Amino acid sequence: MTNHEHERATDLIARHGVDDIAATDVSWLESHLSQCRECAEYAGAFEQTGNFLRSLAVTAGPALVTSTQARVRARAEQLREQQARMVLVTVSFCIGVLFSTASAWLWWKLGGWVVQQLGLPESIVGPGVLLFWLLPAIVIAVLMVTVPHTVLSHPLLLSLTGEHEGEIR
């Protein structure tokens, strides 16, 4: 038998019972184990080791429990902050859309009046409306990126997300 067959058998023995193995591989492994004493001994030792490890009771020490609890709490806090930030982003987006729509309408009216008063070509109204329609959304996005995280802890902003100062959920 080749070394490659032994490597394949070793791999299949390790994966057997853990991963789904194709029926052809299982039948090949059984055939190989019936012919190869070395691999059959390895499979038996592997099974015995697995049984031994499953029979051992493993307990976590107090330090591990404490550190795990601290990490779980920190992750929960991180997820709450992320959720609160997403609410603020959503609210900001909605406010941005409202202000963008209002500014576009105002610019359309004002731009038409300015073009009419100054005798300018009407082709400048379209780009101007686009610019002023996007401007509030751009300003809000820049503010959301540049505002320090501590500002987002303001009681008014926390009330928008349904949280209270010092509250632990």
C-alpha positions in Angstrom: 0.0 0.0 0.0 1.1 3.5 -0.7 1.8 6.2 1.8 -1.0 8.2 0.1 -3.6 5.6 1.0 -2.5 5.7 4.7 -2.7 9.5 4.7 -6.2 9.2 3.2 -7.2 6.6 5.7 -5.9 8.7 8.6 -7.8 11.7 7.4 -11.0 9.8 7.0 -10.6 8.2 10.5 -10.2 11.7 12.0 -13.3 13.0 10.1 -15.5 10.0 10.6 -18.3 10.8 13.0 -17.6 14.5 12.9 -18.0 15.5 9.2 -20.3 14.0 6.6 -18.2 11.6 4.6 -19.4 10.3 1.2 -20.6 6.7 1.2 -17.8 5.7 -1.2 -15.2 7.1 1.2 -16.7 5.2 4.1 -16.8 1.9 2.1 -13.2 2.5 1.0 -12.1 3.2 4.6 -13.8 0.0 5.8 -12.1 -2.0 3.0 -8.8 -0.4 3.8 -9.1 -1.1 7.6 -9.9 -4.7 6.9 -6.7 -5.1 4.9 -4.3 -2.7 6.7 -3.4 -3.7 10.3 -1.5 -0.5 11.0 -4.5 1.7 10.0 -6.9 -0.5 11.9 -4.8 -0.2 15.1 -4.7 3.6 14.5 -8.5 3.7 14.1 -8.9 1.7 17.4 -6.5 3.9 19.3 -8.3 7.0 17.9 -11.7 5.7 19.0 -10.3 4.8 22.5 -8.8 8.3 22.9 -12.1 9.9 21.9 -14.0 7.8 24.4 -11.4 8.6 27.1 -11.6 12.4 26.4 -15.4 12.3 26.4 -15.4 10.6 29.9 -13.3 13.4 31.4 -15.2 16.1 33.2 -13.9 19.5 32.3 -14.7 22.5 34.5 -13.9 26.1 34.1 -12.0 27.9 36.9 -13.3 31.0 38.5 -10.9 33.2 36.6 -12.0 31.9 33.3 -15.7 32.3 34.2 -15.1 35.9 35.4 -13.2 36.8 32.3 -15.7 35.2 30.0 -18.6 37.0 31.7 -16.7 40.3 31.4 -16.1 39.7 27.7 -19.8 38.8 27.1 -20.9 42.0 28.9 -18.4 44.1 26.9 -19.7 42.5 23.7 -23.3 43.1 24.7 -22.5 46.7 25.4 -20.8 47.0 22.1 -23.9 45.6 20.3 -26.2 48.0 22.2 -24.0 50.9 21.1 -24.0 49.7 17.5 -27.8 49.4 17.6 -28.2 52.9 19.1 -25.9 54.2 16.4 -27.9 52.5 13.7 -31.1 54.2 15.0 -29.3 57.5 14.9 -28.1 56.9 11.4 -31.6 56.0 10.3 -33.2 59.0 12.0 -30.4 61.2 10.4 -31.1 59.7 7.0 -34.8 60.4 7.3 -34.1 64.0 8.5 -31.6 64.4 5.6 -34.2 63.2 3.1 -36.7 65.7 4.4 -34.3 68.6 4.4 -32.9 67.6 1.0 -36.4 67.5 -0.5 -37.3 70.8 1.0 -34.1 72.4 -0.1 -34.5 71.1 -3.7 -38.0 72.5 -3.9 -36.8 75.8 -2.5 -33.9 75.9 -4.9 -36.1 75.0 -7.9 -38.4 78.0 -7.1 -35.5 80.4 -6.1 -33.3 79.2 -9.0 -36.2 79.8 -11.5 -36.8 83.3 -10.1 -33.0 84.2 -10.2 -32.7 82.9 -13.7 -35.7 84.9 -14.7 -34.5 88.1 -13.0 -31.0 87.9 -14.2 -31.7 86.5 -17.7 -29.4 83.5 -17.2 -29.8 80.2 -19.1 -32.2 77.8 -17.6 -29.6 75.0 -17.8 -28.0 76.1 -14.5 -31.2 75.4 -12.5 -30.9 71.5 -12.8 -27.4 71.2 -11.5 -28.1 73.7 -8.8 -31.2 71.8 -7.7 -29.1 68.6 -7.6 -26.4 70.2 -5.5 -28.8 71.7 -3.0 -30.8 68.5 -2.9 -27.7 66.5 -1.9 -26.1 69.1 0.3 -28.0 68.4 3.5 -27.5 64.7 3.3 -23.8 65.2 2.7 -23.5 67.6 5.7 -25.4 65.1 8.0 -23.2 62.2 6.8 -20.0 64.2 7.5 -21.3 65.2 10.9 -22.1 61.5 11.8 -18.6 60.5 10.8 -16.8 63.3 12.5 -18.8 63.8 15.7 -17.0 62.2 18.7 -18.7 59.1 20.2 -19.2 60.9 23.6 -21.6 63.4 22.0 -23.8 60.5 21.0 -24.3 59.8 24.8 -26.3 63.0 25.2 -29.6 62.3 27.1 -31.6 63.7 24.2 -30.0 61.3 21.7 -30.3 58.4 24.2 -34.0 59.1 24.5 -34.4 58.8 20.8 -33.0 55.3 21.0 -35.2 54.4 24.0 -32.3 54.2 26.4 -31.5 56.0 29.7 -28.2 57.2 31.1 -26.5 54.5 33.2 -29.0 51.9 32.2 -27.7 48.4 31.8 -29.8 46.0 29.7 
